[in-house]
């Protein structure tokens, strides 16, 4: 059994997509990040960076004590190795898959996240910041579009690289991007959206967080006002 500490963000969706695709047994533990639940001691024991997602594998492959994993890329890699799915054993395909997994973690996710912040959540609209991240997101869409030319998925076969990238393309309209400008990306996006496991993973949003509160002043303070010295204390 996998315990998944989860909220309905792109990084959270990555893990539910994998678990649904792989058919692994899992238990959702919602962590409402708009209410500061990510600062509870029980969660911090699993995810010291106070960010979702995180998992606890209650039955690791070595038969030992439960293993906790935080950071969505590390979780995808752990689950792929545990299940033997969505990460090829072929050296070249595996290497390509990991390249694009880390590309998402270091590029697409952070840049699109800043796009969301300055374009949607920031109380002050700063044109330079908005343009900077909209343009960089556009560049990254172009990189991915080129990679998908002549290939159904990022590394050739459906893999953790696709699961990592897809949730960050879902909010393309908010990122001020048009999928029509990226035909290979659009074809790839639509094919993943139609997968039954993707549909099941995203259906969890309605059950858990049907009315996001990220625009609430208190939620904004919790999410965007953190430093090393003013983290909320949750008991």
For each residue, the residues with C-beta under 8 A, 3 or more apart:
1: 25 26 27 58 59
2: 19 24 25 26 27 55 56 57 58 79
3: 26 27 29 55 56 58
4: 15 16 19 26 27 28 29 53 54 55
5: 29 31 43 46 47 52 53 54 55 56
6: 12 15 16 28 29 30 31 52 53 204 208
7: 12 30 31 32 33 52 53 208 209
8: 12 13 204 205 208 209 212
9: 12 13 33 52 167
10: 13 14 109 112 167 168 170 171
11: 14 15 51 52 53 72 109 167
12: 6 7 8 9 15 16 52 53 72
13: 8 9 10 16 17 166 167 170 201 202
14: 10 11 17 18 53 72 75 76 163 164 167
15: 4 6 11 12 18 19 53 55 72 75 76 79
16: 4 6 12 13 19 20 28 200 201 204
17: 13 14 20 21 163 166 167 197 198 201
18: 14 15 21 22 24 76 79 80 86 160 163
19: 2 4 15 16 22 24 26 79 201
20: 16 17 23 197 198 200 201
21: 17 18 85 86 163 195 197
22: 18 19 79 83 85 86
23: 20
24: 2 18 19 79 83
25: 1 2
26: 1 2 3 4 19
27: 1 2 3 4
28: 4 6 16 204 208
29: 3 4 5 6
30: 6 7 37 208 209
31: 5 6 7 37 38 43 52
32: 7 35 36 37 209
33: 7 9 36 37 38 52 222 223
34: 212 213 214 216 218 219 222 223
35: 32 213 219 222
36: 32 33 39 222 232 234
37: 30 31 32 33 40 43 234
38: 31 33 43 44 47 50 51 52
39: 36 43 44 50 231 232 233 234
40: 37 43 44 234 235
41: 44 45 234 235
42: 45 46
43: 5 31 37 38 39 40 46 47 50 54
44: 38 39 40 41 47 48 50
45: 41 42 48 68
46: 5 42 43 54 55 56 68 70
47: 5 38 43 44 50 51 52 54 68 70
48: 44 45 70
49: 70 71
50: 38 39 43 44 47 226 231
51: 11 38 47 70
52: 5 6 7 9 11 12 31 33 38 47
53: 4 5 6 7 11 12 14 15 70 72 75
54: 4 5 43 46 47 68 69 70 75
55: 2 3 4 5 15 46 68 69 75 78 79
56: 2 3 5 46 66 67 68 69
57: 2 60 66 67 68 69 78 82
58: 1 2 3 66
59: 1 66
60: 57 63 64 65 66 67 82
61: 82
62:
63: 60
64: 60 67
65: 60
66: 56 57 58 59 60
67: 56 57 60 64 78
68: 45 46 47 54 55 56 57
69: 54 55 56 57 74 75 78
70: 46 47 48 49 51 53 54 74 75
71: 49 74 75 105
72: 11 12 14 15 53 75 76 105 164
73: 76 77 101 102 104 105 164
74: 69 70 71 77 78
75: 14 15 53 54 55 69 70 71 72 78 79
76: 14 15 18 72 73 79 80 101 160 163 164
77: 73 74 80 81 87 98 101 160
78: 55 57 67 69 74 75 81 82
79: 2 15 18 19 22 24 55 75 76 82 83 160
80: 18 76 77 83 84 85 86 87 159 160
81: 77 78 84 87
82: 57 60 61 78 79
83: 22 24 79 80 86
84: 80 81
85: 21 22 80
86: 18 21 22 80 83 158 159 160 163
87: 77 80 81 94 97 98 159 160
88: 93 94 97 155 157 159
89: 94
90: 93 94
91: 94 95
92: 95 96
93: 88 90 96 97 155 156 157
94: 87 88 89 90 91 97 98
95: 91 92 98 99
96: 92 93 99 100 154 155 156 161
97: 87 88 93 94 100 101 154 155 159 160 161
98: 77 87 94 95 101 102 161
99: 95 96 102 103
100: 96 97 103 104 147 154 155 161 164 165
101: 73 76 77 97 98 104 105 160 161 164
102: 73 98 99 105 106
103: 99 100 106 107 108 143
104: 73 100 101 107 108 109 161 164 165 168
105: 71 72 73 101 102 109 164
106: 102 103 109 110
107: 103 104 110 111 140
108: 103 104 111 112 137 140 144 165 168
109: 10 11 104 105 106 112 113 164 168
110: 106 107 113 114
111: 107 108 114 115 133 136 137 140
112: 10 108 109 115 116 133 137 140 168 171 175
113: 109 110 116 117
114: 110 111 117 118 129 133
115: 111 112 118 119 130 133 134 136 137 174 175 176
116: 112 113 119 120 121 171 174 175
117: 113 114 120 121 122 224
118: 114 115 121 122 125 126 129 130 133
119: 115 116 122 125 130 133 134 174 175 176
120: 116 117 174
121: 116 117 118 214 215 220 223 224
122: 117 118 119 125 126 129
123: 220
124:
125: 118 119 122 130
126: 118 122 129 130
127: 130 131
128: 131 132
129: 114 118 122 126 132 133
130: 115 118 119 125 126 127 133 134
131: 127 128 134 135
132: 128 129 135 136
133: 111 112 114 115 118 119 129 130 136 137
134: 115 119 130 131 137 138 175 176 177
135: 131 132 138 139
136: 111 115 132 133 139 140
137: 108 111 112 115 133 134 140 141 175 176 177
138: 134 135 141 142 177
139: 135 136 142 143
140: 107 108 111 112 136 137 143 144
141: 137 138 144 145 169 172 177 181 182 185
142: 138 139 145 146 182
143: 103 139 140 146 147
144: 108 140 141 147 148 154 165 182 185
145: 141 142 148 149 182 183 184 185
146: 142 143 149 184
147: 100 143 144 151 154
148: 144 145 151 153 154 184 185 187 188
149: 145 146 184
150:
151: 147 148 154 156
152: 156 157 158 188 191
153: 148 156 157 158 159 161 162 188
154: 96 97 100 144 147 148 151 159 161 162 165 188
155: 88 93 96 97 100 159 161 162
156: 93 96 151 152 153
157: 88 93 152 153
158: 86 152 153 162
159: 80 86 87 88 97 153 154 155 162 163
160: 18 76 77 79 80 86 87 97 101 163 164
161: 96 97 98 100 101 104 153 154 155 164 165
162: 153 154 155 158 159 165 166 188 192
163: 14 17 18 21 76 86 159 160 166 167
164: 14 72 73 76 100 101 104 105 109 160 161 167 168
165: 100 104 108 144 154 161 162 168 169
166: 13 17 162 163 169 170 189 192 193 198
167: 9 10 11 13 14 17 163 164 170
168: 10 104 108 109 112 164 165 171
169: 141 165 166 172 179 185 189
170: 10 13 166 167
171: 10 112 116 168 174 175
172: 141 169 175 177 178 179
173: 176 177
174: 115 116 119 120 171
175: 112 115 116 119 134 137 171 172
176: 115 119 134 137 173
177: 134 137 138 141 172 173 181 182
178: 172 181 182
179: 169 172 182 185 186 189
180: 183 186
181: 141 177 178
182: 141 142 144 145 177 178 179 185 186
183: 145 180 186 187
184: 145 146 148 149 187 188
185: 141 144 145 148 169 179 182 188 189
186: 179 180 182 183 189 190
187: 148 183 184 190 191
188: 148 152 153 154 162 184 185 191 192
189: 166 169 179 185 186 192 193
190: 186 187 193 194
191: 152 187 188 194 195
192: 162 166 188 189 195 198
193: 166 189 190 198 199
194: 190 191 198 199
195: 21 191 192 198 199
196: 199 200
197: 17 20 21 200 201
198: 17 20 166 192 193 194 195 201 202
199: 193 194 195 196 202 203
200: 16 20 196 197 203 204
201: 13 16 17 19 20 197 198 204
202: 13 198 199 205
203: 199 200 206 207
204: 6 8 16 28 200 201 207 208
205: 8 202 208 209 210
206: 203 210
207: 203 204 210
208: 6 7 8 28 30 204 205
209: 7 8 30 32 205 212
210: 205 206 207
211:
212: 8 34 209 215
213: 34 35 216 219
214: 34 121 219 220 223
215: 121 212 219 220
216: 34 213 219 220
217: 220 221
218: 34 221 222
219: 34 35 213 214 215 216 222 223
220: 121 123 214 215 216 217 223 224 225
221: 217 218 224 225
222: 33 34 35 36 218 219 225 226 232
223: 33 34 121 214 219 220 226
224: 117 121 220 221
225: 220 221 222 230
226: 50 222 223 230 231
227: 230 231
228: 231
229:
230: 225 226 227
231: 39 50 226 227 228
232: 36 39 222
233: 39
234: 36 37 39 40 41
235: 40 41
